[in-house]
Structures are given as structure tokens and as C-alpha cells.
């Protein structure tokens, strides 16, 4: 069984910063990709940023230069530093991991942490 614990969401003013964390635990052999997705009201879930086991990073264009994804491989934890937040960043942010457990491959989601950018 795999567990993802997300933290760091909240209310912030435009231009402010937040740091999201997601810690994975359980019977995990290896994690290939860790990442963050978001879903705004009335919209589909979209990729925000991902980081692979060898450090390859991908961002959606709208967050490039403002968000930074990082990973603590020893702690199976992924972070998302979000700077210069805009109203359009308001969404529920979901952590995702893809890897291997004793039961086979996994593509696992967290429960989500809300981020609201408003004055």
C-alpha cells in the first residue's frame, strides 16, 4: 500500500509564495516520476511539473520561471516552490508518483491540497 501526504497549500495574495510538499511512503521499490498536477474549478486536471529519477524536469509553460520542482530521493519527497503566484494559479494541487511496488507498477495520486491566490 502506498500513501502520499501533501502539505503546504493555503491562501496567498497575488505575488506571494507557497511551498508544497508530498511525501510518499509504503511498500515502494522505486519511484520513477514524481510530480504535481492541478485542477481549477470547471477545468480539467493539468500537469504542472514533473521530475524523474534521473532529474529530468518538465514544466507547463504557464509556470516556467515562477515554480521550481525538486525532489529528496532519500525521503521519497517532492516539493513545489511557487513564487509570484497569480490568480490563475488557484486550483487544487495533486501529487502523483509512478513507480514500482511489490504488487507491480503504480500510478498513485494524493488527495490534493488547495491553493487560493486572492487579494
C-alpha positions as CSV (number, residue, x, y, z in Angstrom):
1,X,0.0,0.0,0.0
2,X,1.2,3.5,-0.9
3,X,0.5,6.7,0.9
4,X,1.0,10.2,-0.2
5,X,0.9,13.0,2.3
6,X,0.6,16.5,0.8
7,X,1.0,19.8,2.6
8,X,1.7,23.4,2.1
9,X,-1.4,24.7,0.4
10,X,-3.4,27.7,1.5
11,X,-4.4,31.3,0.8
12,X,-1.9,33.8,-0.5
13,X,-2.0,37.2,-2.1
14,X,-1.0,37.7,-5.7
15,X,2.8,37.9,-5.9
16,X,3.2,35.7,-2.9
17,X,4.8,32.3,-2.5
18,X,4.0,28.9,-1.2
19,X,5.9,25.7,-1.0
20,X,4.1,22.4,-1.4
21,X,5.4,19.1,-0.1
22,X,4.5,15.5,-0.9
23,X,5.9,12.6,1.0
24,X,5.5,9.0,-0.3
25,X,5.6,6.0,2.0
26,X,4.7,2.3,1.9
27,X,6.0,-0.7,0.1
28,X,7.7,1.1,-2.6
29,X,10.6,-0.4,-4.5
30,X,11.3,2.5,-6.7
31,X,9.8,5.8,-7.9
32,X,10.4,6.9,-11.4
33,X,8.5,10.1,-11.7
34,X,7.1,12.4,-9.0
35,X,5.1,15.4,-10.0
36,X,2.4,17.9,-9.4
37,X,-0.9,18.4,-11.2
38,X,-3.6,20.9,-10.6
39,X,-7.3,21.3,-11.3
40,X,-9.1,24.6,-11.2
41,X,-12.9,24.9,-10.8
42,X,-14.6,23.9,-14.1
43,X,-11.4,22.9,-15.8
44,X,-9.6,19.6,-16.4
45,X,-6.6,18.5,-14.4
46,X,-3.3,19.6,-15.9
47,X,0.3,18.8,-15.4
48,X,2.2,21.5,-13.5
49,X,5.7,19.9,-13.1
50,X,7.3,16.5,-13.0
51,X,10.8,15.3,-12.1
52,X,12.2,11.8,-13.0
53,X,14.5,9.5,-11.1
54,X,17.4,10.9,-13.1
55,X,16.5,14.5,-12.6
56,X,14.8,15.3,-15.8
57,X,12.3,18.1,-15.2
58,X,9.3,19.3,-17.1
59,X,7.0,22.3,-16.5
60,X,3.9,23.6,-18.1
61,X,4.6,26.8,-19.9
62,X,2.5,28.9,-17.7
63,X,4.6,28.3,-14.6
64,X,8.1,28.4,-16.1
65,X,10.3,30.9,-14.3
66,X,7.9,31.1,-11.3
67,X,7.7,27.5,-10.0
68,X,10.5,25.1,-9.1
69,X,10.1,21.4,-8.5
70,X,12.7,19.5,-6.5
71,X,13.0,16.0,-5.0
72,X,14.6,14.4,-2.0
73,X,15.3,11.0,-3.2
74,X,16.2,9.6,0.2
75,X,12.9,10.7,1.7
76,X,10.7,10.0,-1.4
77,X,9.5,13.5,-1.1
78,X,8.8,16.0,-3.9
79,X,8.5,19.8,-3.4
80,X,7.0,22.6,-5.5
81,X,8.2,26.1,-4.7
82,X,5.7,28.5,-6.2
83,X,6.7,32.2,-6.4
84,X,5.0,35.2,-7.9
85,X,1.6,33.5,-7.7
86,X,-1.2,34.7,-9.8
87,X,-4.9,34.4,-9.5
88,X,-4.9,31.8,-12.3
89,X,-2.8,29.5,-10.2
90,X,-5.8,29.0,-8.0
91,X,-6.6,25.3,-8.0
92,X,-6.4,22.0,-6.1
93,X,-2.8,20.7,-6.4
94,X,-2.4,16.9,-6.6
95,X,0.8,15.0,-6.1
96,X,1.4,12.0,-8.4
97,X,4.0,9.2,-8.3
98,X,4.8,6.5,-10.8
99,X,7.0,3.6,-9.9
100,X,7.1,0.0,-8.7
101,X,5.9,-1.8,-5.6
102,X,5.8,-5.4,-4.6
103,X,2.5,-5.6,-6.3
104,X,3.7,-4.2,-9.6
105,X,3.7,-0.7,-11.2
106,X,1.8,2.1,-9.6
107,X,0.4,5.5,-10.8
108,X,-0.8,6.9,-7.5
109,X,-2.4,10.2,-6.6
110,X,-2.6,12.2,-3.4
111,X,-5.9,13.7,-2.1
112,X,-4.9,17.2,-3.2
113,X,-4.1,20.4,-1.4
114,X,-5.9,23.6,-2.2
115,X,-4.1,26.8,-3.3
116,X,-6.0,30.1,-3.5
117,X,-4.4,33.2,-4.8
118,X,-6.6,36.2,-3.9
119,X,-6.3,39.7,-2.5
